[in-house]
């Protein structure tokens, strides 16, 4: 059951990484909330794209090899990124439910924590240790 979830999240992170890498200005201009985080910086966006690429490859390998350690590795960056966005949300005392909040929830929080849950379930299923 967790393998399709890991592969789906891997595809999502891979597509996001590809979009960020190949069209950073379009990514910056179209993803709700990104422009509010600071000025456009192609180098930074491509650095983040590489982090998503590594996560995608880790989750893909975890699903293929049935290795929960690779799944934890693949989930690490998205979860740290999600925690950072929670901290931003709290620090700015943002309570609005808008496009930015929905992008944060559906584009960052749900995939990150789903990856971590899938990784932990792989371990419970007795995946390679």
The first five atom37 places (N, CA, C, CB, O) and aatype in JSON, in Angstrom:
{
  "aatype": [20, 20, 20, 20, 20, 20, 20, 20, 20, 20, 20, 20, 20, 20, 20, 20, 20, 20, 20, 20, 20, 20, 20, 20, 20, 20, 20, 20, 20, 20, 20, 20, 20, 20, 20, 20, 20, 20, 20, 20, 20, 20, 20, 20, 20, 20, 20, 20, 20, 20, 20, 20, 20, 20, 20, 20, 20, 20, 20, 20, 20, 20, 20, 20, 20, 20, 20, 20, 20, 20, 20, 20, 20, 20, 20, 20, 20, 20, 20, 20, 20, 20, 20, 20, 20, 20, 20, 20, 20, 20, 20, 20, 20, 20, 20, 20, 20, 20, 20, 20, 20, 20, 20, 20, 20, 20, 20, 20, 20, 20, 20, 20, 20, 20, 20, 20, 20, 20, 20, 20, 20, 20, 20, 20, 20, 20, 20, 20, 20],
  "atom_mask": [
    [1, 1, 1, 1, 1],
    [1, 1, 1, 1, 1],
    [1, 1, 1, 1, 1],
    [1, 1, 1, 1, 1],
    [1, 1, 1, 1, 1],
    [1, 1, 1, 1, 1],
    [1, 1, 1, 1, 1],
    [1, 1, 1, 1, 1],
    [1, 1, 1, 1, 1],
    [1, 1, 1, 1, 1],
    [1, 1, 1, 1, 1],
    [1, 1, 1, 1, 1],
    [1, 1, 1, 1, 1],
    [1, 1, 1, 1, 1],
    [1, 1, 1, 1, 1],
    [1, 1, 1, 1, 1],
    [1, 1, 1, 1, 1],
    [1, 1, 1, 1, 1],
    [1, 1, 1, 1, 1],
    [1, 1, 1, 1, 1],
    [1, 1, 1, 1, 1],
    [1, 1, 1, 1, 1],
    [1, 1, 1, 1, 1],
    [1, 1, 1, 1, 1],
    [1, 1, 1, 1, 1],
    [1, 1, 1, 1, 1],
    [1, 1, 1, 1, 1],
    [1, 1, 1, 1, 1],
    [1, 1, 1, 1, 1],
    [1, 1, 1, 1, 1],
    [1, 1, 1, 1, 1],
    [1, 1, 1, 1, 1],
    [1, 1, 1, 1, 1],
    [1, 1, 1, 1, 1],
    [1, 1, 1, 1, 1],
    [1, 1, 1, 1, 1],
    [1, 1, 1, 1, 1],
    [1, 1, 1, 1, 1],
    [1, 1, 1, 1, 1],
    [1, 1, 1, 1, 1],
    [1, 1, 1, 1, 1],
    [1, 1, 1, 1, 1],
    [1, 1, 1, 1, 1],
    [1, 1, 1, 1, 1],
    [1, 1, 1, 1, 1],
    [1, 1, 1, 1, 1],
    [1, 1, 1, 1, 1],
    [1, 1, 1, 1, 1],
    [1, 1, 1, 1, 1],
    [1, 1, 1, 1, 1],
    [1, 1, 1, 1, 1],
    [1, 1, 1, 1, 1],
    [1, 1, 1, 1, 1],
    [1, 1, 1, 1, 1],
    [1, 1, 1, 1, 1],
    [1, 1, 1, 1, 1],
    [1, 1, 1, 1, 1],
    [1, 1, 1, 1, 1],
    [1, 1, 1, 1, 1],
    [1, 1, 1, 1, 1],
    [1, 1, 1, 1, 1],
    [1, 1, 1, 1, 1],
    [1, 1, 1, 1, 1],
    [1, 1, 1, 1, 1],
    [1, 1, 1, 1, 1],
    [1, 1, 1, 1, 1],
    [1, 1, 1, 1, 1],
    [1, 1, 1, 1, 1],
    [1, 1, 1, 1, 1],
    [1, 1, 1, 1, 1],
    [1, 1, 1, 1, 1],
    [1, 1, 1, 1, 1],
    [1, 1, 1, 1, 1],
    [1, 1, 1, 1, 1],
    [1, 1, 1, 1, 1],
    [1, 1, 1, 1, 1],
    [1, 1, 1, 1, 1],
    [1, 1, 1, 1, 1],
    [1, 1, 1, 1, 1],
    [1, 1, 1, 1, 1],
    [1, 1, 1, 1, 1],
    [1, 1, 1, 1, 1],
    [1, 1, 1, 1, 1],
    [1, 1, 1, 1, 1],
    [1, 1, 1, 1, 1],
    [1, 1, 1, 1, 1],
    [1, 1, 1, 1, 1],
    [1, 1, 1, 1, 1],
    [1, 1, 1, 1, 1],
    [1, 1, 1, 1, 1],
    [1, 1, 1, 1, 1],
    [1, 1, 1, 1, 1],
    [1, 1, 1, 1, 1],
    [1, 1, 1, 1, 1],
    [1, 1, 1, 1, 1],
    [1, 1, 1, 1, 1],
    [1, 1, 1, 1, 1],
    [1, 1, 1, 1, 1],
    [1, 1, 1, 1, 1],
    [1, 1, 1, 1, 1],
    [1, 1, 1, 1, 1],
    [1, 1, 1, 1, 1],
    [1, 1, 1, 1, 1],
    [1, 1, 1, 1, 1],
    [1, 1, 1, 1, 1],
    [1, 1, 1, 1, 1],
    [1, 1, 1, 1, 1],
    [1, 1, 1, 1, 1],
    [1, 1, 1, 1, 1],
    [1, 1, 1, 1, 1],
    [1, 1, 1, 1, 1],
    [1, 1, 1, 1, 1],
    [1, 1, 1, 1, 1],
    [1, 1, 1, 1, 1],
    [1, 1, 1, 1, 1],
    [1, 1, 1, 1, 1],
    [1, 1, 1, 1, 1],
    [1, 1, 1, 1, 1],
    [1, 1, 1, 1, 1],
    [1, 1, 1, 1, 1],
    [1, 1, 1, 1, 1],
    [1, 1, 1, 1, 1],
    [1, 1, 1, 1, 1],
    [1, 1, 1, 1, 1],
    [1, 1, 1, 1, 1],
    [1, 1, 1, 1, 1],
    [1, 1, 1, 1, 1],
    [1, 1, 1, 1, 1],
    [1, 1, 1, 1, 1]
  ],
  "atom_positions": [
    [[0.82, -1.2, 0.0], [0.0, 0.0, 0.0], [0.86, 1.26, 0.0], [-0.93, 0.0, 1.21], [0.51, 2.25, -0.65]],
    [[1.98, 1.25, 0.71], [2.8, 2.44, 0.82], [3.63, 2.71, -0.43], [3.7, 2.32, 2.0], [4.02, 3.85, -0.68]],
    [[3.9, 1.69, -1.2], [4.73, 1.88, -2.4], [4.08, 2.85, -3.39], [4.98, 0.54, -3.07], [4.77, 3.74, -3.88]],
    [[2.79, 2.71, -3.7], [2.17, 3.69, -4.61], [2.17, 5.11, -4.03], [0.74, 3.27, -4.92], [2.32, 6.08, -4.77]],
    [[2.01, 5.23, -2.72], [2.06, 6.55, -2.07], [3.44, 7.15, -2.23], [1.68, 6.45, -0.57], [3.58, 8.32, -2.6]],
    [[4.48, 6.35, -1.96], [5.85, 6.84, -2.09], [6.16, 7.22, -3.53], [6.84, 5.79, -1.59], [6.81, 8.23, -3.79]],
    [[5.69, 6.42, -4.47], [5.93, 6.72, -5.88], [5.16, 7.96, -6.32], [5.53, 5.53, -6.75], [5.68, 8.77, -7.09]],
    [[3.94, 8.12, -5.83], [3.15, 9.32, -6.16], [3.8, 10.59, -5.61], [1.74, 9.19, -5.61], [3.87, 11.6, -6.3]],
    [[4.26, 10.52, -4.37], [4.94, 11.68, -3.78], [6.26, 11.95, -4.49], [5.19, 11.45, -2.28], [6.65, 13.1, -4.68]],
    [[6.95, 10.88, -4.88], [8.18, 11.04, -5.63], [7.9, 11.78, -6.94], [8.83, 9.66, -5.91], [8.64, 12.69, -7.31]],
    [[6.86, 11.41, -7.62], [6.49, 12.08, -8.87], [6.16, 13.56, -8.62], [5.28, 11.37, -9.54], [6.58, 14.43, -9.38]],
    [[5.4, 13.82, -7.56], [5.05, 15.2, -7.23], [6.3, 16.03, -6.95], [4.12, 15.23, -6.01], [6.43, 17.14, -7.47]],
    [[7.21, 15.51, -6.15], [8.44, 16.24, -5.84], [9.32, 16.39, -7.08], [9.23, 15.53, -4.72], [9.98, 17.42, -7.27]],
    [[9.34, 15.37, -7.93], [10.12, 15.43, -9.16], [9.56, 16.48, -10.12], [10.15, 14.05, -9.84], [10.32, 17.24, -10.72]],
    [[8.26, 16.52, -10.27], [7.63, 17.53, -11.13], [7.9, 18.93, -10.59], [6.11, 17.28, -11.24], [8.22, 19.84, -11.35]],
    [[7.76, 19.11, -9.28], [8.03, 20.41, -8.68], [9.5, 20.81, -8.89], [7.69, 20.39, -7.17], [9.79, 21.96, -9.23]],
    [[10.4, 19.87, -8.69], [11.83, 20.15, -8.89], [12.09, 20.54, -10.34], [12.68, 18.92, -8.51], [12.83, 21.49, -10.61]],
    [[11.5, 19.83, -11.27], [11.67, 20.14, -12.69], [11.14, 21.51, -13.05], [10.99, 19.09, -13.53], [11.77, 22.24, -13.82]],
    [[9.99, 21.86, -12.51], [9.39, 23.17, -12.75], [10.27, 24.27, -12.17], [7.97, 23.24, -12.14], [10.53, 25.28, -12.83]],
    [[10.72, 24.08, -10.95], [11.57, 25.08, -10.3], [12.88, 25.25, -11.06], [11.86, 24.68, -8.85], [13.36, 26.38, -11.23]],
    [[13.46, 24.15, -11.52], [14.76, 24.2, -12.21], [14.64, 24.82, -13.6], [15.35, 22.8, -12.31], [15.44, 25.66, -13.99]],
    [[13.62, 24.38, -14.34], [13.52, 24.79, -15.75], [12.83, 26.13, -15.96], [12.79, 23.74, -16.52], [13.07, 26.79, -16.98]],
    [[12.0, 26.54, -15.04], [11.26, 27.81, -15.2], [11.16, 28.53, -13.86], [9.84, 27.56, -15.79], [10.06, 28.76, -13.37]],
    [[12.29, 28.9, -13.26], [12.25, 29.47, -11.91], [11.43, 30.76, -11.81], [13.64, 29.74, -11.45], [10.74, 30.96, -10.81]],
    [[11.49, 31.62, -12.79], [10.73, 32.88, -12.71], [9.23, 32.59, -12.81], [11.16, 33.86, -13.82], [8.43, 33.23, -12.12]],
    [[8.85, 31.65, -13.66], [7.44, 31.28, -13.77], [6.97, 30.63, -12.48], [7.21, 30.32, -14.96], [5.87, 30.91, -12.0]],
    [[7.79, 29.75, -11.92], [7.45, 29.13, -10.64], [7.26, 30.21, -9.58], [8.56, 28.12, -10.2], [6.26, 30.2, -8.85]],
    [[8.21, 31.13, -9.49], [8.16, 32.23, -8.51], [6.88, 33.06, -8.68], [9.4, 33.13, -8.64], [6.24, 33.42, -7.7]],
    [[6.53, 33.36, -9.92], [5.37, 34.22, -10.19], [4.03, 33.52, -10.04], [5.48, 34.76, -11.58], [3.02, 34.19, -9.81]],
    [[3.99, 32.2, -10.16], [2.69, 31.52, -10.2], [2.31, 30.75, -8.93], [2.68, 30.58, -11.32], [1.12, 30.51, -8.7]],
    [[3.27, 30.38, -8.12], [2.92, 29.62, -6.91], [2.5, 30.63, -5.82], [4.13, 28.73, -6.42], [3.29, 31.48, -5.44]],
    [[1.26, 30.52, -5.34], [0.77, 31.49, -4.36], [1.66, 31.55, -3.11], [-0.65, 31.14, -3.95], [2.0, 30.53, -2.52]],
    [[2.03, 32.76, -2.74], [2.8, 32.99, -1.52], [4.3, 33.09, -1.73], [2.52, 31.92, -0.56], [4.99, 33.65, -0.88]],
    [[4.81, 32.55, -2.81], [6.26, 32.54, -3.01], [6.8, 33.97, -3.11], [6.62, 31.75, -4.27], [7.79, 34.3, -2.46]],
    [[6.17, 34.8, -3.92], [6.65, 36.18, -4.1], [6.63, 36.97, -2.79], [5.81, 36.9, -5.16], [7.39, 37.93, -2.64]],
    [[5.78, 36.59, -1.85], [5.71, 37.29, -0.56], [6.87, 36.92, 0.37], [4.38, 36.98, 0.12], [7.04, 37.55, 1.41]],
    [[7.65, 35.92, 0.0], [8.75, 35.49, 0.87], [10.04, 36.27, 0.63], [9.02, 34.03, 0.68], [10.98, 36.15, 1.41]],
    [[10.09, 37.05, -0.42], [11.28, 37.84, -0.72], [11.48, 38.0, -2.21], [12.51, 37.2, -0.1], [10.7, 37.47, -3.01]],
    [[12.51, 38.71, -2.59], [12.74, 38.96, -4.01], [13.14, 37.69, -4.76], [13.83, 40.02, -4.19], [13.65, 36.73, -4.17]],
    [[12.9, 37.71, -6.05], [13.24, 36.58, -6.91], [14.74, 36.3, -6.84], [12.82, 36.85, -8.37], [15.56, 37.21, -6.93]],
    [[15.08, 35.02, -6.68], [16.47, 34.61, -6.63], [16.58, 33.24, -7.32], [17.0, 34.55, -5.14], [16.27, 32.21, -6.72]],
    [[17.01, 33.25, -8.57], [17.09, 32.03, -9.36], [17.99, 30.98, -8.7], [17.59, 32.35, -10.76], [17.67, 29.79, -8.7]],
    [[19.1, 31.42, -8.16], [20.04, 30.49, -7.53], [19.37, 29.76, -6.36], [21.3, 31.25, -7.03], [19.47, 28.53, -6.25]],
    [[18.68, 30.5, -5.51], [18.01, 29.9, -4.36], [16.92, 28.92, -4.81], [17.41, 30.99, -3.46], [16.8, 27.83, -4.25]],
    [[16.14, 29.32, -5.8], [15.06, 28.45, -6.28], [15.64, 27.15, -6.83], [14.23, 29.17, -7.37], [15.1, 26.07, -6.59]],
    [[16.74, 27.25, -7.56], [17.36, 26.03, -8.1], [17.99, 25.18, -7.0], [18.42, 26.39, -9.14], [18.0, 23.95, -7.11]],
    [[18.51, 25.81, -5.95], [19.0, 25.04, -4.8], [17.87, 24.22, -4.18], [19.62, 25.98, -3.73], [18.04, 23.04, -3.88]],
    [[16.71, 24.85, -3.99], [15.56, 24.15, -3.42], [15.08, 23.06, -4.38], [14.4, 25.15, -3.13], [14.66, 21.99, -3.93]],
    [[15.13, 23.32, -5.67], [14.75, 22.3, -6.66], [15.62, 21.05, -6.5], [14.88, 22.87, -8.1], [15.12, 19.93, -6.59]],
    [[16.91, 21.26, -6.26], [17.81, 20.11, -6.07], [17.45, 19.33, -4.8], [19.27, 20.58, -6.0], [17.55, 18.1, -4.79]],
    [[17.05, 20.03, -3.75], [16.62, 19.34, -2.53], [15.38, 18.48, -2.81], [16.33, 20.36, -1.4], [15.29, 17.35, -2.33]],
    [[14.43, 19.02, -3.57], [13.24, 18.25, -3.93], [13.6, 17.07, -4.83], [12.2, 19.14, -4.62], [13.01, 16.0, -4.72]],
    [[14.57, 17.26, -5.73], [15.02, 16.17, -6.59], [15.59, 15.02, -5.75], [16.07, 16.67, -7.59], [15.26, 13.86, -5.99]],
    [[16.44, 15.34, -4.8], [17.03, 14.31, -3.94], [15.93, 13.58, -3.15], [18.08, 14.93, -2.96], [15.97, 12.36, -3.01]],
    [[14.95, 14.33, -2.64], [13.84, 13.7, -1.92], [13.06, 12.77, -2.83], [12.91, 14.77, -1.33], [12.71, 11.66, -2.44]],
    [[12.79, 13.23, -4.04], [12.05, 12.41, -5.0], [12.8, 11.11, -5.29], [11.81, 13.19, -6.31], [12.2, 10.04, -5.3]],
    [[14.1, 11.21, -5.52], [14.89, 10.01, -5.81], [14.95, 9.08, -4.6], [16.3, 10.4, -6.24], [14.93, 7.86, -4.76]],
    [[15.04, 9.65, -3.39], [15.04, 8.84, -2.18], [13.74, 8.07, -2.01], [15.29, 9.7, -0.97], [13.75, 6.89, -1.67]],
    [[12.62, 8.74, -2.24], [11.32, 8.07, -2.09], [11.12, 7.02, -3.18], [10.18, 9.1, -2.15], [10.56, 5.95, -2.93]],
    [[11.6, 7.34, -4.39], [11.48, 6.37, -5.48], [12.31, 5.12, -5.18], [11.94, 7.01, -6.82], [11.83, 4.0, -5.36]],
    [[13.52, 5.32, -4.72], [14.37, 4.17, -4.36], [13.77, 3.39, -3.2], [15.79, 4.65, -3.99], [13.82, 2.16, -3.19]],
    [[13.2, 4.08, -2.24], [12.57, 3.4, -1.1], [11.45, 2.49, -1.55], [12.04, 4.42, -0.09], [11.33, 1.36, -1.07]],
    [[10.63, 2.98, -2.46], [9.51, 2.17, -2.96], [10.03, 0.97, -3.76], [8.57, 3.02, -3.84], [9.52, -0.14, -3.63]],
    [[11.04, 1.2, -4.56], [11.57, 0.12, -5.4], [12.3, -0.94, -4.58], [12.53, 0.7, -6.45], [12.17, -2.13, -4.85]],
    [[13.05, -0.5, -3.57], [13.86, -1.42, -2.77], [13.2, -1.85, -1.47], [15.18, -0.79, -2.47], [13.75, -2.67, -0.73]],
    [[12.02, -1.31, -1.19], [11.29, -1.62, 0.05], [12.17, -1.34, 1.27], [10.83, -3.09, 0.04], [12.32, -2.19, 2.16]],
    [[12.75, -0.15, 1.3], [13.7, 0.23, 2.35], [13.18, 1.46, 3.09], [15.12, 0.51, 1.74], [13.16, 2.56, 2.54]],
    [[12.77, 1.26, 4.33], [12.19, 2.37, 5.09], [13.22, 3.46, 5.38], [11.6, 1.86, 6.4], [12.86, 4.63, 5.52]],
    [[14.5, 3.1, 5.47], [15.53, 4.12, 5.74], [15.61, 5.11, 4.58], [16.91, 3.46, 5.97], [15.76, 6.31, 4.8]],
    [[15.53, 4.61, 3.37], [15.51, 5.5, 2.21], [14.25, 6.36, 2.2], [15.61, 4.7, 0.91], [14.28, 7.51, 1.78]],
    [[13.14, 5.8, 2.66], [11.9, 6.57, 2.73], [12.01, 7.7, 3.75], [10.71, 5.65, 3.08], [11.56, 8.82, 3.5]],
    [[12.62, 7.41, 4.9], [12.85, 8.46, 5.91], [13.76, 9.53, 5.33], [13.48, 7.86, 7.21], [13.51, 10.73, 5.5]],
    [[14.82, 9.11, 4.64], [15.73, 10.05, 3.99], [14.98, 10.93, 2.99], [16.87, 9.28, 3.29], [15.15, 12.15, 2.98]],
    [[14.15, 10.3, 2.17], [13.39, 11.05, 1.17], [12.37, 11.99, 1.77], [12.7, 10.1, 0.25], [12.06, 13.03, 1.18]],
    [[11.84, 11.65, 2.93], [10.84, 12.49, 3.6], [11.48, 13.61, 4.42], [9.96, 11.63, 4.5], [10.79, 14.56, 4.8]],
    [[12.77, 13.51, 4.71], [13.41, 14.47, 5.62], [13.32, 15.92, 5.13], [14.87, 14.1, 5.81], [12.86, 16.79, 5.88]],
    [[13.73, 16.19, 3.91], [13.68, 17.58, 3.4], [12.24, 18.11, 3.38], [14.29, 17.66, 1.99], [12.0, 19.2, 3.91]],
    [[11.28, 17.39, 2.8], [9.92, 17.94, 2.8], [9.38, 18.21, 4.21], [8.99, 16.99, 2.09], [8.68, 19.2, 4.42]],
    [[9.72, 17.35, 5.18], [9.24, 17.57, 6.56], [9.92, 18.78, 7.2], [9.5, 16.32, 7.42], [9.25, 19.58, 7.86]],
    [[11.22, 18.92, 7.0], [11.9, 20.11, 7.53], [11.35, 21.38, 6.89], [13.42, 20.01, 7.3], [11.17, 22.4, 7.56]],
    [[11.1, 21.32, 5.6], [10.51, 22.45, 4.87], [9.12, 22.77, 5.44], [10.41, 22.13, 3.35], [8.77, 23.93, 5.62]],
    [[8.35, 21.73, 5.72], [7.01, 21.91, 6.28], [7.06, 22.55, 7.67], [6.27, 20.57, 6.35], [6.28, 23.44, 7.97]],
    [[7.99, 22.09, 8.5], [8.15, 22.68, 9.84], [8.51, 24.15, 9.72], [9.24, 21.93, 10.66], [7.98, 24.98, 10.46]],
    [[9.4, 24.47, 8.81], [9.78, 25.87, 8.59], [8.56, 26.7, 8.2], [10.87, 25.98, 7.51], [8.41, 27.82, 8.68]],
    [[7.7, 26.17, 7.35], [6.5, 26.91, 6.95], [5.5, 27.05, 8.1], [5.84, 26.22, 5.77], [4.79, 28.05, 8.17]],
    [[5.44, 26.07, 8.97], [4.6, 26.21, 10.16], [5.15, 27.34, 11.04], [4.53, 24.87, 10.97], [4.39, 28.16, 11.54]],
    [[6.46, 27.37, 11.21], [7.09, 28.43, 12.0], [6.79, 29.8, 11.39], [8.61, 28.21, 12.09], [6.47, 30.74, 12.12]],
    [[6.9, 29.92, 10.08], [6.59, 31.19, 9.4], [5.15, 31.57, 9.67], [6.84, 31.08, 7.87], [4.86, 32.73, 9.99]],
    [[4.25, 30.61, 9.54], [2.81, 30.85, 9.73], [2.55, 31.4, 11.15], [2.0, 29.54, 9.49], [1.81, 32.36, 11.32]],
    [[3.17, 30.77, 12.15], [2.99, 31.19, 13.54], [3.63, 32.56, 13.77], [3.58, 30.15, 14.5], [3.03, 33.43, 14.39]],
    [[4.85, 32.74, 13.27], [5.58, 34.0, 13.49], [4.85, 35.19, 12.88], [6.97, 33.91, 12.9], [4.89, 36.29, 13.43]],
    [[4.18, 34.98, 11.76], [3.46, 36.07, 11.11], [2.02, 36.18, 11.6], [3.48, 35.88, 9.6], [1.26, 37.04, 11.15]],
    [[1.66, 35.29, 12.51], [0.29, 35.28, 13.06], [-0.76, 35.31, 11.96], [0.08, 36.47, 14.0], [-1.75, 36.03, 12.02]],
    [[-0.49, 34.52, 10.96], [-1.36, 34.49, 9.8], [-2.51, 33.52, 10.05], [-0.57, 34.09, 8.52], [-2.29, 32.33, 10.27]],
    [[-3.71, 34.03, 10.01], [-4.88, 33.18, 10.23], [-5.78, 33.12, 9.01], [-5.67, 33.67, 11.43], [-6.84, 32.49, 9.04]],
    [[-5.37, 33.78, 7.93], [-6.2, 33.81, 6.73], [-6.25, 32.44, 6.09], [-5.67, 34.85, 5.73], [-5.26, 31.71, 6.05]],
    [[-7.42, 32.1, 5.59], [-7.57, 30.9, 4.79], [-7.74, 31.39, 3.36], [-8.79, 29.99, 5.27], [-8.84, 31.74, 2.93]],
    [[-6.64, 31.41, 2.63], [-6.62, 31.94, 1.27], [-5.79, 31.03, 0.39], [-6.07, 33.39, 1.25], [-5.45, 29.92, 0.78]],
    [[-5.46, 31.5, -0.81], [-4.69, 30.68, -1.75], [-3.32, 30.32, -1.18], [-4.51, 31.42, -3.09], [-2.82, 29.23, -1.41]],
    [[-2.73, 31.25, -0.42], [-1.42, 30.97, 0.17], [-1.54, 29.86, 1.22], [-0.82, 32.25, 0.8], [-0.72, 28.95, 1.27]],
    [[-2.55, 29.96, 2.05], [-2.76, 28.93, 3.08], [-3.06, 27.57, 2.45], [-3.92, 29.34, 4.02], [-2.56, 26.54, 2.92]],
    [[-3.86, 27.56, 1.4], [-4.18, 26.29, 0.74], [-2.96, 25.7, 0.04], [-5.31, 26.5, -0.27], [-2.78, 24.49, 0.03]],
    [[-2.11, 26.56, -0.55], [-0.87, 26.08, -1.17], [0.03, 25.48, -0.11], [-0.15, 27.22, -1.92], [0.63, 24.43, -0.32]],
    [[0.13, 26.15, 1.04], [0.94, 25.64, 2.15], [0.4, 24.29, 2.61], [0.96, 26.64, 3.33], [1.17, 23.34, 2.77]],
    [[-0.89, 24.21, 2.82], [-1.49, 22.97, 3.31], [-1.36, 21.83, 2.3], [-2.96, 23.19, 3.66], [-0.84, 20.76, 2.62]],
    [[-1.84, 22.07, 1.08], [-1.91, 21.0, 0.09], [-0.6, 20.75, -0.65], [-2.98, 21.3, -0.9], [-0.33, 19.63, -1.09]],
    [[0.21, 21.79, -0.79], [1.44, 21.65, -1.55], [2.66, 21.35, -0.72], [1.67, 22.88, -2.32], [3.65, 20.83, -1.24]],
    [[2.61, 21.66, 0.58], [3.79, 21.47, 1.44], [3.48, 20.52, 2.59], [4.26, 22.82, 2.0], [4.15, 19.49, 2.74]],
    [[2.48, 20.85, 3.4], [2.21, 20.07, 4.62], [1.75, 18.64, 4.33], [1.17, 20.77, 5.46], [2.34, 17.68, 4.82]],
    [[0.71, 18.5, 3.54], [0.15, 17.16, 3.3], [1.17, 16.22, 2.65], [-1.1, 17.26, 2.42], [1.33, 15.1, 3.12]],
    [[1.87, 16.64, 1.58], [2.86, 15.72, 1.0], [3.98, 15.35, 1.97], [3.45, 16.32, -0.26], [4.4, 14.19, 2.02]],
    [[4.47, 16.32, 2.72], [5.59, 16.05, 3.64], [5.19, 15.03, 4.7], [6.05, 17.34, 4.32], [5.88, 14.02, 4.88]],
    [[4.1, 15.27, 5.37], [3.71, 14.39, 6.46], [3.2, 13.05, 5.95], [2.64, 15.05, 7.33], [3.33, 12.03, 6.63]],
    [[2.62, 13.03, 4.75], [2.22, 11.76, 4.13], [3.45, 10.91, 3.84], [1.42, 12.01, 2.83], [3.43, 9.69, 4.04]],
    [[4.52, 11.54, 3.36], [5.77, 10.81, 3.1], [6.32, 10.2, 4.39], [6.82, 11.73, 2.46], [6.78, 9.06, 4.39]],
    [[6.28, 10.96, 5.47], [6.8, 10.45, 6.75], [5.95, 9.3, 7.27], [6.85, 11.58, 7.78], [6.48, 8.31, 7.77]],
    [[4.63, 9.43, 7.16], [3.74, 8.35, 7.61], [3.97, 7.1, 6.76], [2.25, 8.79, 7.52], [4.04, 6.0, 7.3]],
    [[4.09, 7.27, 5.45], [4.33, 6.12, 4.58], [5.67, 5.45, 4.92], [4.32, 6.55, 3.09], [5.78, 4.22, 4.91]],
    [[6.67, 6.26, 5.22], [7.98, 5.7, 5.6], [7.86, 4.91, 6.9], [9.02, 6.83, 5.77], [8.41, 3.82, 7.01]],
    [[7.15, 5.45, 7.88], [7.02, 4.75, 9.16], [6.2, 3.47, 8.99], [6.37, 5.66, 10.21], [6.45, 2.49, 9.68]],
    [[5.24, 3.47, 8.1], [4.45, 2.27, 7.86], [5.27, 1.2, 7.15], [3.21, 2.6, 7.04], [5.08, 0.0, 7.37]],
    [[6.2, 1.64, 6.3], [7.11, 0.67, 5.68], [7.9, -0.07, 6.76], [8.08, 1.37, 4.69], [8.08, -1.29, 6.68]],
    [[8.35, 0.67, 7.75], [9.11, 0.05, 8.84], [8.23, -0.94, 9.59], [9.67, 1.12, 9.81], [8.66, -2.05, 9.91]],
    [[6.99, -0.55, 9.87], [6.08, -1.42, 10.6], [5.76, -2.7, 9.81], [4.8, -0.67, 10.93], [5.5, -3.75, 10.38]],
    [[5.8, -2.58, 8.48], [5.53, -3.74, 7.63], [6.73, -4.67, 7.52], [5.1, -3.29, 6.24], [6.67, -5.72, 6.88]],
    [[7.84, -4.25, 8.15], [9.01, -5.09, 8.13], [9.87, -4.9, 6.91], [8.6, -6.51, 8.23], [10.54, -5.83, 6.46]],
    [[9.86, -3.69, 6.35], [10.72, -3.42, 5.2], [12.17, -3.56, 5.59], [10.46, -2.01, 4.65], [12.51, -3.64, 6.77]],
    [[13.0, -3.61, 4.6], [14.45, -3.78, 4.8], [14.99, -2.82, 5.85], [15.2, -3.59, 3.49], [14.68, -1.63, 5.84]],
    [[15.8, -3.35, 6.73], [16.4, -2.54, 7.81], [17.89, -2.4, 7.6], [16.13, -3.15, 9.18], [18.56, -1.75, 8.41]]
  ]
}
